[in-house]
């Protein structure tokens, strides 16, 4: 079993910053990709950013230039540094991980952490 535990959400004013963390634990052979998705009320879950085992990152157009994703492989942890936050960034942010060897890969989700951008 694998668990993903997120932390770092909260309330922030527009223009502010937050840093999300997600730590993976359990039976982990290899973490191939870790990333963040978000879901706002009434909307579908959408990709925010991902980072591969090799360090390649991908971002949604809406967050490019404002968010940075990084990972600490030794700690099985991924971070999302969010800056210049906008009200439209308000959502539940979910950590996601693609874990396993090529013949036994599985996808995991965290429980989510609320990010609210408001005055």
ZIZITA-V588629 format. One record per pair of residues at least 12 apart in sequence whose ideal C-beta (glycine too) atoms are under 8 Angstrom apart, sorted by sequence separation. I is the first residue (numbers start at 1). GAP is how many residues later the second one is. D is the distance in Angstrom with one decimal. If there is no record, write none. Layout:
# ZIZITA-V588629
I/GAP/D ; I/GAP/D
This chain:
# ZIZITA-V588629
8/12/4.2 ; 22/12/7.0 ; 35/12/6.9 ; 36/12/4.3 ; 48/12/5.5 ; 57/12/5.2 ; 68/12/7.5 ; 69/12/7.8 ; 96/12/7.0 ; 7/13/7.2 ; 8/13/5.2 ; 35/13/7.3 ; 36/13/5.4 ; 47/13/5.6 ; 67/13/6.1 ; 68/13/4.4 ; 80/13/7.3 ; 96/13/5.7 ; 6/14/6.3 ; 7/14/5.1 ; 22/14/7.5 ; 35/14/5.9 ; 36/14/7.6 ; 46/14/6.6 ; 49/14/6.6 ; 67/14/6.7 ; 95/14/7.1 ; 96/14/7.5 ; 6/15/6.9 ; 7/15/7.8 ; 35/15/3.3 ; 48/15/5.9 ; 67/15/5.1 ; 68/15/7.8 ; 94/15/5.6 ; 95/15/3.7 ; 6/16/4.8 ; 20/16/6.8 ; 34/16/7.1 ; 35/16/6.6 ; 55/16/7.7 ; 66/16/6.9 ; 67/16/7.2 ; 94/16/5.7 ; 5/17/6.9 ; 33/17/5.5 ; 34/17/5.9 ; 66/17/5.4 ; 78/17/6.7 ; 94/17/8.0 ; 4/18/5.6 ; 5/18/5.3 ; 33/18/7.1 ; 49/18/5.8 ; 51/18/4.9 ; 66/18/4.6 ; 94/18/4.8 ; 4/19/7.3 ; 33/19/5.2 ; 48/19/6.8 ; 50/19/7.1 ; 51/19/7.0 ; 63/19/7.7 ; 66/19/7.6 ; 78/19/7.8 ; 93/19/6.6 ; 4/20/5.4 ; 5/20/7.3 ; 32/20/6.9 ; 33/20/7.1 ; 49/20/4.1 ; 51/20/5.3 ; 53/20/7.7 ; 92/20/4.3 ; 93/20/5.4 ; 3/21/7.2 ; 32/21/5.4 ; 92/21/7.0 ; 93/21/7.7 ; 2/22/6.2 ; 3/22/5.2 ; 31/22/6.5 ; 92/22/5.5 ; 93/22/5.4 ; 2/23/7.3 ; 3/23/5.3 ; 30/23/7.0 ; 91/23/8.0 ; 92/23/7.6 ; 2/24/4.2 ; 91/24/6.2 ; 1/25/4.9 ; 2/25/6.2 ; 90/25/6.3 ; 1/26/6.2 ; 2/26/6.2 ; 62/26/7.6 ; 63/26/7.6 ; 89/26/6.5 ; 90/26/5.2 ; 51/27/6.5 ; 90/27/5.0 ; 89/28/5.1 ; 90/28/7.0 ; 88/29/7.8 ; 85/30/7.8 ; 87/30/5.0 ; 49/31/6.3 ; 86/31/6.1 ; 87/31/6.3 ; 48/32/7.0 ; 85/32/4.6 ; 36/33/6.9 ; 82/33/7.4 ; 35/34/7.2 ; 34/37/5.8 ; 31/42/7.3 ; 36/42/7.5 ; 35/43/7.2 ; 34/44/3.9 ; 36/44/4.9 ; 31/45/6.1 ; 48/45/7.0 ; 50/46/7.8 ; 28/48/6.1 ; 40/48/7.8 ; 43/48/7.8 ; 45/49/6.9 ; 40/50/6.3 ; 25/51/6.9 ; 38/51/7.8 ; 40/51/4.2 ; 23/52/6.7 ; 24/52/4.2 ; 39/52/5.6 ; 40/52/7.9 ; 23/53/6.3 ; 24/53/7.2 ; 38/53/3.8 ; 39/53/5.3 ; 23/54/4.7 ; 38/54/6.6 ; 22/55/6.5 ; 38/55/4.8 ; 39/55/7.0 ; 21/56/6.1 ; 22/56/5.0 ; 37/56/7.3 ; 38/56/6.9 ; 21/57/7.6 ; 22/57/7.7 ; 36/57/5.7 ; 37/57/4.8 ; 21/58/5.5 ; 22/58/8.0 ; 36/58/7.0 ; 20/59/6.8 ; 36/59/6.2 ; 37/59/5.7 ; 19/60/6.2 ; 20/60/4.2 ; 35/60/7.5 ; 36/60/7.1 ; 19/61/7.0 ; 34/61/7.2 ; 35/61/5.0 ; 19/62/5.1 ; 20/62/7.1 ; 34/62/7.0 ; 35/62/7.7 ; 19/63/7.1 ; 33/63/8.0 ; 34/63/4.9 ; 17/64/7.2 ; 18/64/4.9 ; 33/64/7.1 ; 34/64/7.7 ; 17/65/6.2 ; 33/65/4.2 ; 17/66/4.6 ; 31/66/5.8 ; 32/66/4.4 ; 17/67/7.8 ; 18/67/6.7 ; 31/67/7.4 ; 32/67/6.8 ; 17/68/6.7 ; 31/68/5.3 ; 32/68/7.3 ; 15/69/6.1 ; 16/69/5.4 ; 30/69/6.8 ; 15/70/6.7 ; 29/70/7.1 ; 30/70/6.5 ; 14/71/6.4 ; 28/71/5.8 ; 29/71/5.7 ; 30/71/6.0 ; 14/72/6.1 ; 29/72/5.3 ; 12/73/5.6 ; 14/73/6.0 ; 20/73/5.9 ; 22/73/3.4 ; 24/73/5.5 ; 32/73/6.7 ; 39/73/7.9 ; 20/75/7.8 ; 22/75/7.8 ; 24/75/7.1 ; 29/75/7.6 ; 38/77/7.6 ; 9/84/6.4 ; 24/84/7.5 ; 6/87/7.0 ; 6/88/7.5 ; 22/88/5.8 ; 6/89/4.9 ; 4/91/4.7 ; 4/92/7.6 ; 4/93/5.9 ; 20/93/6.4 ; 2/95/7.2 ; 20/95/7.6 ; 2/97/5.7 ; 18/97/6.3 ; 16/101/7.4 ; 12/103/7.5 ; 14/103/5.7 ; 2/104/7.4 ; 4/104/5.5 ; 6/104/4.5 ; 9/104/3.4 ; 10/104/7.6 ; 12/104/7.3 ; 13/104/7.3 ; 14/104/7.5 ; 3/105/7.9 ; 4/105/6.6 ; 5/105/6.4 ; 6/105/6.8 ; 8/105/6.6 ; 9/105/4.9 ; 10/105/7.1 ; 11/105/4.8 ; 12/105/5.7 ; 13/105/7.2 ; 14/105/6.8 ; 2/106/5.0 ; 4/106/3.7 ; 5/106/7.6 ; 6/106/6.7 ; 7/106/6.6 ; 9/106/4.9 ; 10/106/7.3 ; 13/106/6.0 ; 4/107/7.9 ; 6/107/4.3 ; 11/107/6.7
